[in-house]
Amino acid sequence: MRPLEPPIRPLSTLHREFEEIPRSHAVSFLSAFEGQPRGFWGSRDRWFAWAGVLGRIRVPHDGAQDRFDLVRSTAARILEASGQGSRAEPERGRLRFFGGFSFLGTGSRDSGWERFASADFVLPRFVLEGEADRTRLLAMDLETAGVDESAVDALVARLRGAPQPSRARPAPEACWKSVEDPGAHRRWKAAVRRALERVEDGTIRKVVLARTFDVAFEREVNTLESLSFLRHENRRAHVYFVEPAPGRVFMGASPEVLAHLEGGRFQATAVAGSIRRGATPEEDSELARRLLTSRKDGIEHRLTAQEMVEVLEPRLLRMEVEDTPRVLKLARIQHLETAIRGLAGPGEDILSLVRSLHPTPAVCGRPRAAAQELIREAEPFDRGWYAAPMGWFDSEGDGTFVPALRATVGGATRWRLFAGAGIVAGSDPEAEWEETGLKFEPALRALSGGAASNR
């Protein structure tokens, strides 16, 4: 399979800006493109909804070439052929590719990932972008055909006429059953004990082991409603949604930033160490204090932050790292978080920085090679795109990527959820089992909301 499906002629573009289309209408936009590749990316007040395929970069699971470099070079050829390279006129706007990578870049053992390549990035026909109170629509087509302005007018009318969803979201009802192997708990404890043996003999210092949770719903999940629930309940997270082929969806809400680059300014967050949220403000503060003083969580977090700094040091100028971690409070869990900032060095772009960072100790372990080997041995499933870089890059080499966490993949009534935990000296198998159970909740609640909407 060739990794390139690009437009080979110049592009025609059309921009529209609005103030009256609210950000909640990203779902209305996506619903207009059912049956086509589509996706969403958003954090707080900045988001993108995209649909249709004008150009596509798909790298197969053969491991023959460096997939990060291949994505970069192929995108450059697409942009050059389209007349929208890095020196394109500013008023024409930047073109963005949306997509992600698989965790390992090798072939998948699981049928659930058959629609997901080692890398898959789409240059969409339509992008709806929101930031604060501004909404912007970009429509593209080959210059020979031109943008169908009547279709754009119809899309805008649909968005303006869509009802504003209620801010209140009812708690999703339990309408699912577990189809998990009853031996999963036993295998998890054995895997954690094996990891602790490797920690004790010095082979590894940390490894992130993941587990899956398979569920079947009574009714088909409305995936766009699930996306609405994810955004509503995880406002501080980075919400992603991709449907590369009809009926097969990967989505989640990641707590951390793997790499963000804008105008040469770089940002990332090291996130590791977890504890639940409290039922009252007082309990919540006490749990945060325990997290900050936990020896086990402190070790786990330092290993993650230290390796990210070591990797980034030769690639960034004037790097700044917070002296002590802070507590990141999400809907149902709290994490230790350290911010890393700097200026990108000569020759660096978002893809080169992502390539150097992935996989971080937050999703793999330290040393990286030994941790990857143990993951292959201990996990009886394929991670696919779980814990891999997910995001976008543009014609200037800027972009944002997160590790695809709090994730689920599936379609219709059958879904698989993923969650992981960092295993270091002092880890307890039962406590790590409970922590991963807590990490399933964002995706499980979102899927439940999507299924409940089909009553």
C-alpha positions as CSV (number, residue, x, y, z in Angstrom):
1,M,0.0,0.0,0.0
2,R,1.3,3.4,-1.0
3,P,1.5,5.9,1.9
4,L,0.3,8.8,-0.3
5,E,-3.2,9.7,-1.5
6,P,-2.7,13.4,-2.2
7,P,-4.3,16.0,-4.4
8,I,-1.8,16.6,-7.2
9,R,-3.2,19.9,-8.4
10,P,-3.6,23.4,-6.8
11,L,-6.4,23.9,-4.3
12,S,-9.3,26.3,-4.2
13,T,-10.2,27.5,-0.7
14,L,-13.1,29.4,0.8
15,H,-13.2,30.9,4.3
16,R,-16.2,32.1,6.2
17,E,-16.1,33.6,9.7
18,F,-19.1,33.8,12.2
19,E,-19.9,35.0,15.6
20,E,-23.3,33.5,15.9
21,I,-22.4,29.8,15.5
22,P,-21.7,28.5,19.0
23,R,-18.9,26.0,19.7
24,S,-21.5,23.4,20.7
25,H,-22.4,23.1,17.0
26,A,-19.2,21.1,16.2
27,V,-21.5,18.0,16.6
28,S,-24.1,19.5,14.2
29,F,-21.3,20.0,11.7
30,L,-20.1,16.4,12.1
31,S,-23.6,15.0,11.7
32,A,-23.8,16.6,8.2
33,F,-21.0,14.2,7.1
34,E,-22.2,10.8,8.3
35,G,-20.6,8.1,6.3
36,Q,-17.4,10.1,5.5
37,P,-14.2,10.2,7.4
38,R,-14.5,12.8,10.1
39,G,-13.0,13.9,13.4
40,F,-12.8,16.3,16.3
41,W,-10.0,17.8,18.3
42,G,-10.6,20.3,21.2
43,S,-9.4,21.6,24.5
44,R,-11.3,24.3,26.4
45,D,-12.2,27.1,24.0
46,R,-10.1,26.0,21.0
47,W,-11.4,23.2,18.8
48,F,-11.5,21.8,15.3
49,A,-14.2,19.6,13.6
50,W,-13.2,18.2,10.3
51,A,-14.8,16.1,7.6
52,G,-14.2,14.7,4.1
53,V,-10.9,13.7,2.5
54,L,-9.0,15.9,0.0
55,G,-5.6,14.3,0.7
56,R,-4.6,11.4,3.0
57,I,-1.4,10.0,4.3
58,R,-1.6,6.4,5.4
59,V,1.5,4.5,6.5
60,P,1.1,0.7,6.6
61,H,2.1,-1.5,9.5
62,D,5.3,-2.8,7.8
63,G,7.9,-0.9,9.8
64,A,10.0,-0.4,6.7
65,Q,10.4,3.3,6.9
66,D,10.4,5.9,9.7
67,R,6.7,6.8,9.8
68,F,7.2,10.2,11.3
69,D,9.6,11.3,8.6
70,L,7.4,9.7,6.0
71,V,4.3,11.6,7.2
72,R,6.4,14.9,7.2
73,S,7.8,14.4,3.7
74,T,4.5,13.3,2.2
75,A,2.7,16.3,3.7
76,A,5.3,18.6,2.3
77,R,4.7,17.2,-1.2
78,I,0.9,17.5,-0.8
79,L,1.3,21.1,0.2
80,E,3.7,21.9,-2.5
81,A,1.5,20.4,-5.2
82,S,-1.5,22.2,-3.8
83,G,0.2,25.6,-3.8
84,Q,-0.3,25.8,0.0
85,G,3.2,25.3,1.2
86,S,4.8,27.1,4.2
87,R,5.2,30.2,2.0
88,A,1.6,30.4,1.0
89,E,-0.2,33.8,1.3
90,P,-1.3,34.3,4.9
91,E,-4.9,35.2,3.8
92,R,-5.4,31.8,2.4
93,G,-4.9,30.3,5.9
94,R,-2.9,27.3,7.1
95,L,-3.9,23.9,6.0
96,R,-4.0,21.2,8.8
97,F,-3.6,17.5,8.7
98,F,-5.5,15.6,11.4
99,G,-4.9,12.1,12.6
100,G,-2.5,10.0,14.7
101,F,-0.1,7.1,15.0
102,S,-0.3,3.6,16.4
103,F,1.7,2.9,19.6
104,L,4.3,0.6,18.2
105,G,4.0,1.0,14.4
106,T,3.9,-2.7,13.9
107,G,1.1,-5.0,12.7
108,S,-1.9,-5.4,15.0
109,R,-3.0,-8.7,16.5
110,D,-6.5,-7.5,17.2
111,S,-9.3,-7.2,14.7
112,G,-10.6,-4.0,16.4
113,W,-7.8,-2.0,14.8
114,E,-8.2,-3.1,11.2
115,R,-9.3,0.3,10.0
116,F,-6.3,2.1,11.7
117,A,-2.9,2.3,10.0
118,S,0.5,2.8,11.6
119,A,-0.1,6.5,10.8
120,D,-3.1,8.1,9.2
121,F,-3.5,11.8,8.6
122,V,-6.3,13.5,6.6
123,L,-6.3,16.9,4.8
124,P,-10.0,17.5,5.1
125,R,-12.4,19.1,2.6
126,F,-14.1,21.0,5.4
127,V,-12.8,22.3,8.8
128,L,-14.9,24.1,11.4
129,E,-12.6,25.9,13.8
130,G,-13.7,27.5,17.0
131,E,-11.7,29.8,19.4
132,A,-13.3,31.8,22.1
133,D,-16.3,33.6,20.5
134,R,-15.1,33.2,16.9
135,T,-16.0,30.4,14.5
136,R,-14.3,29.9,11.2
137,L,-15.3,27.5,8.3
138,L,-12.7,26.5,5.7
139,A,-13.9,24.6,2.6
140,M,-11.4,23.2,0.1
141,D,-11.5,21.5,-3.3
142,L,-9.2,21.1,-6.3
143,E,-8.9,24.3,-8.2
144,T,-10.2,22.7,-11.4
145,A,-13.5,22.0,-9.6
146,G,-13.6,24.9,-7.3
147,V,-15.5,25.0,-4.0
148,D,-19.2,24.4,-4.3
149,E,-20.5,27.6,-2.6
150,S,-24.1,26.4,-2.6
151,A,-23.0,23.4,-0.5
152,V,-21.2,25.7,1.9
153,D,-24.3,27.9,2.1
154,A,-26.4,24.9,2.9
155,L,-23.9,23.8,5.6
156,V,-23.9,27.2,7.2
157,A,-27.7,27.4,7.2
158,R,-27.8,24.0,8.9
159,L,-25.4,25.1,11.6
160,R,-27.3,28.3,12.3
161,G,-30.6,26.4,12.5
162,A,-29.3,23.7,14.8
163,P,-30.8,23.8,18.3
164,Q,-28.5,24.8,21.1
165,P,-28.1,21.8,23.3
166,S,-28.8,22.1,27.0
167,R,-25.9,22.9,29.3
168,A,-27.3,20.3,31.8
169,R,-26.3,16.8,31.1
170,P,-28.2,14.0,32.9
171,A,-26.1,11.3,34.5
172,P,-25.9,8.5,31.9
173,E,-27.8,5.3,32.9
174,A,-26.1,1.9,33.1
175,C,-27.2,0.2,29.8
176,W,-24.2,-2.0,29.3
177,K,-22.7,-5.3,30.4
178,S,-19.2,-6.4,30.7
179,V,-17.9,-9.0,28.2
180,E,-14.5,-9.2,29.9
181,D,-12.7,-12.5,30.4
182,P,-13.2,-13.4,34.1
183,G,-9.5,-14.2,34.3
184,A,-8.5,-10.6,33.6
185,H,-8.1,-9.6,37.3
186,R,-5.8,-12.6,37.9
187,R,-3.7,-11.9,34.8
188,W,-3.4,-8.2,35.8
189,K,-2.0,-9.0,39.2
190,A,0.5,-11.5,37.7
191,A,1.6,-8.9,35.2
192,V,2.2,-6.3,37.9
193,R,4.1,-8.8,40.0
194,R,6.3,-9.6,37.0
195,A,6.9,-5.9,36.5
196,L,7.9,-5.4,40.1
197,E,10.4,-8.3,39.8
198,R,12.0,-6.4,36.9
199,V,12.0,-3.2,39.1
200,E,13.6,-5.1,41.9
201,D,16.4,-6.6,39.8
202,G,17.1,-3.3,38.2
203,T,16.0,-4.1,34.6
204,I,13.5,-1.3,34.6
205,R,12.7,1.6,36.9
206,K,9.1,2.1,35.7
207,V,6.8,0.4,33.3
208,V,3.2,1.5,32.3
209,L,1.0,-1.6,32.0
210,A,-2.4,-1.2,30.4
211,R,-5.5,-3.3,30.5
212,T,-8.7,-3.4,28.5
213,F,-12.4,-3.5,29.4
214,D,-14.8,-4.8,26.8
215,V,-18.5,-3.8,27.0
216,A,-21.7,-4.5,25.1
217,F,-24.5,-2.0,25.2
218,E,-28.2,-2.7,25.0
219,R,-28.6,-0.1,22.3
220,E,-26.3,1.2,19.6
221,V,-24.1,4.1,20.8
222,N,-24.7,7.5,19.2
223,T,-21.1,8.4,18.9
224,L,-21.6,12.1,18.3
225,E,-23.7,12.3,21.5
226,S,-20.8,10.4,23.2
227,L,-18.5,13.1,22.0
228,S,-20.8,15.8,23.5
229,F,-20.7,14.0,26.9
230,L,-16.9,13.7,26.7
231,R,-16.6,17.5,26.1
232,H,-19.1,18.4,28.7
233,E,-17.6,16.3,31.5
234,N,-13.9,16.7,30.7
235,R,-13.5,20.4,30.1
236,R,-9.9,20.5,31.2
237,A,-8.9,17.5,29.1
238,H,-7.9,17.3,25.4
239,V,-10.9,15.6,23.7
240,Y,-10.3,13.7,20.4
241,F,-12.6,11.8,18.1
242,V,-11.7,10.1,14.8
243,E,-13.8,8.0,12.5
244,P,-11.4,6.9,9.7
245,A,-14.1,4.7,8.1
246,P,-17.9,4.6,8.7
247,G,-18.9,2.9,12.0
248,R,-15.4,2.6,13.5
249,V,-14.6,5.2,16.1
250,F,-11.7,6.0,18.4
251,M,-12.2,8.7,21.0
252,G,-11.1,9.8,24.4
253,A,-10.1,12.7,26.7
254,S,-6.4,12.9,27.4
255,P,-5.2,14.8,30.5
256,E,-1.8,15.8,29.1
257,V,0.0,17.5,26.3
258,L,2.8,15.5,24.5
259,A,3.9,18.4,22.4
260,H,2.5,21.8,21.4
261,L,4.4,24.1,19.0
262,E,3.2,27.5,17.9
263,G,5.4,30.1,16.3
264,G,8.5,28.4,17.6
265,R,7.2,28.3,21.2
266,F,7.0,24.8,22.7
267,Q,4.9,23.5,25.6
268,A,4.4,20.0,27.1
269,T,3.2,18.5,30.3
270,A,4.6,15.6,32.2
271,V,1.7,13.9,33.9
272,A,2.1,10.9,36.2
273,G,0.9,9.9,39.6
274,S,-2.9,9.7,40.3
275,I,-5.5,9.7,43.0
276,R,-9.3,10.0,42.9
277,R,-11.3,13.2,43.5
278,G,-13.0,13.7,46.8
279,A,-16.7,13.8,47.5
280,T,-16.4,17.2,49.3
281,P,-13.9,20.1,48.9
282,E,-12.3,19.1,52.2
283,E,-11.8,15.5,51.1
284,D,-10.6,16.6,47.7
285,S,-7.9,18.9,49.2
286,E,-6.8,16.1,51.6
287,L,-6.5,13.7,48.7
288,A,-4.4,16.2,46.7
289,R,-2.1,16.7,49.7
290,R,-1.7,12.9,49.9
291,L,-0.8,12.8,46.2
292,L,1.8,15.5,46.6
293,T,3.4,13.8,49.5
294,S,3.2,10.2,48.2
295,R,6.6,8.6,47.8
296,K,5.4,6.1,45.2
297,D,3.6,8.8,43.0
298,G,6.6,11.1,43.4
299,I,9.0,8.5,42.0
300,E,6.6,7.8,39.1
301,H,6.3,11.4,38.3
302,R,10.0,12.3,38.5
303,L,10.9,9.5,36.2
304,T,8.5,10.8,33.6
305,A,9.5,14.4,33.9
306,Q,13.2,13.6,33.9
307,E,13.2,11.6,30.7
308,M,11.1,14.2,28.9
309,V,13.6,16.9,29.9
310,E,16.6,14.8,28.8
311,V,15.0,14.1,25.4
312,L,14.0,17.8,24.9
313,E,17.2,19.4,26.2
314,P,19.2,19.2,22.9
315,R,16.1,20.2,20.8
316,L,14.9,23.3,22.7
317,L,16.4,26.6,23.4
318,R,15.9,28.4,26.8
319,M,14.0,25.4,28.2
320,E,12.0,26.1,31.4
321,V,10.8,23.3,33.8
322,E,8.7,23.9,36.8
323,D,10.6,23.1,40.0
324,T,7.8,21.1,41.7
325,P,4.8,19.4,40.3
326,R,1.3,20.8,40.8
327,V,-2.0,18.9,41.0
328,L,-4.1,18.7,37.9
329,K,-7.8,18.2,38.9
330,L,-10.0,16.5,36.3
331,A,-13.6,15.3,36.6
332,R,-12.9,12.1,38.5
333,I,-9.2,11.9,39.1
334,Q,-6.2,14.1,40.1
335,H,-2.7,13.9,38.7
336,L,0.7,15.3,39.4
337,E,1.7,17.6,36.5
338,T,4.9,19.5,35.6
339,A,4.9,22.0,32.7
340,I,7.9,22.2,30.3
341,R,8.4,25.2,28.0
342,G,11.0,26.4,25.6
343,L,11.8,27.5,22.0
344,A,12.2,25.0,19.2
345,G,15.8,24.6,18.1
346,P,16.9,24.9,14.5
347,G,15.4,22.3,12.2
348,E,12.8,21.2,14.7
349,D,9.0,21.0,14.0
350,I,6.1,19.4,15.7
351,L,6.6,16.0,14.1
352,S,10.3,15.8,14.9
353,L,9.6,16.7,18.6
354,V,6.8,14.1,18.8
355,R,9.0,11.5,17.3
356,S,11.7,12.2,19.9
357,L,9.3,12.1,22.8
358,H,7.1,9.1,22.0
359,P,6.7,6.9,23.9
360,T,7.3,8.9,27.2
361,P,7.5,7.2,30.5
362,A,4.0,8.3,31.2
363,V,2.7,5.7,28.7
364,C,5.7,3.3,28.4
365,G,8.4,3.4,31.1
366,R,12.0,3.8,31.7
367,P,14.4,2.6,30.3
368,R,12.2,2.8,27.1
369,A,13.4,-0.4,25.3
370,A,13.2,-2.6,28.4
371,A,9.7,-1.2,29.2
372,Q,8.5,-1.8,25.7
373,E,9.7,-5.4,25.8
374,L,7.8,-6.1,29.0
375,I,4.7,-4.5,27.6
376,R,4.8,-6.8,24.6
377,E,5.2,-9.8,27.0
378,A,2.7,-8.8,29.6
379,E,-0.3,-7.3,27.7
380,P,-2.5,-9.9,25.9
381,F,-3.9,-7.4,23.4
382,D,-2.7,-4.8,20.9
383,R,-2.7,-1.2,22.0
384,G,-3.4,0.0,18.5
385,W,-3.7,3.8,18.7
386,Y,-4.1,3.8,22.5
387,A,-1.4,5.8,24.3
388,A,0.1,6.9,20.9
389,P,0.4,10.5,19.6
390,M,-2.9,11.9,18.5
391,G,-3.4,15.4,17.1
392,W,-2.7,17.7,14.1
393,F,0.0,19.6,12.3
394,D,-0.1,22.5,9.8
395,S,1.7,23.9,6.9
396,E,4.1,25.9,9.1
397,G,5.2,22.8,11.1
398,D,3.2,23.8,14.1
399,G,0.6,21.6,15.8
400,T,-0.5,19.8,19.0
401,F,-0.3,16.2,20.0
402,V,-1.4,14.3,23.1
403,P,-1.0,10.7,24.1
404,A,-4.4,9.1,23.3
405,L,-5.5,8.2,26.8
406,R,-8.9,7.6,28.5
407,A,-9.6,5.9,25.2
408,T,-12.2,3.6,23.6
409,V,-12.4,2.1,20.2
410,G,-15.5,0.4,18.7
411,G,-18.8,0.9,16.9
412,A,-22.5,0.2,17.3
413,T,-23.0,-1.8,20.6
414,R,-19.5,-3.3,21.1
415,W,-16.6,-1.2,22.5
416,R,-13.2,-1.8,24.1
417,L,-11.8,0.7,26.7
418,F,-8.2,1.1,27.6
419,A,-6.4,2.3,30.8
420,G,-2.9,2.1,32.2
421,A,-1.0,2.5,35.4
422,G,2.7,3.3,36.1
423,I,4.4,0.4,38.0
424,V,7.3,1.5,40.1
425,A,8.8,0.3,43.4
426,G,6.0,0.3,46.0
427,S,3.2,-0.3,43.5
428,D,0.4,-2.5,44.7
429,P,-1.4,-4.7,42.1
430,E,-4.8,-4.2,43.7
431,A,-4.4,-0.5,44.0
432,E,-3.3,-0.2,40.3
433,W,-6.3,-2.3,39.3
434,E,-8.6,0.2,41.1
435,E,-6.7,3.1,39.5
436,T,-7.2,1.8,36.0
437,G,-10.9,1.2,36.8
438,L,-11.2,4.9,37.6
439,K,-9.5,5.8,34.3
440,F,-12.2,3.8,32.4
441,E,-14.9,6.1,33.7
442,P,-14.7,9.1,31.3
443,A,-15.1,7.0,28.1
444,L,-17.6,4.6,29.8
445,R,-19.8,7.5,30.9
446,A,-19.6,9.1,27.4
447,L,-20.5,5.8,25.7
448,S,-23.4,5.3,28.2
449,G,-24.7,8.8,27.3
450,G,-24.5,8.0,23.6
451,A,-26.4,4.8,24.1
452,A,-29.0,6.4,26.3
453,S,-29.7,9.1,23.6
454,N,-30.9,6.2,21.3
455,R,-33.8,5.3,23.6
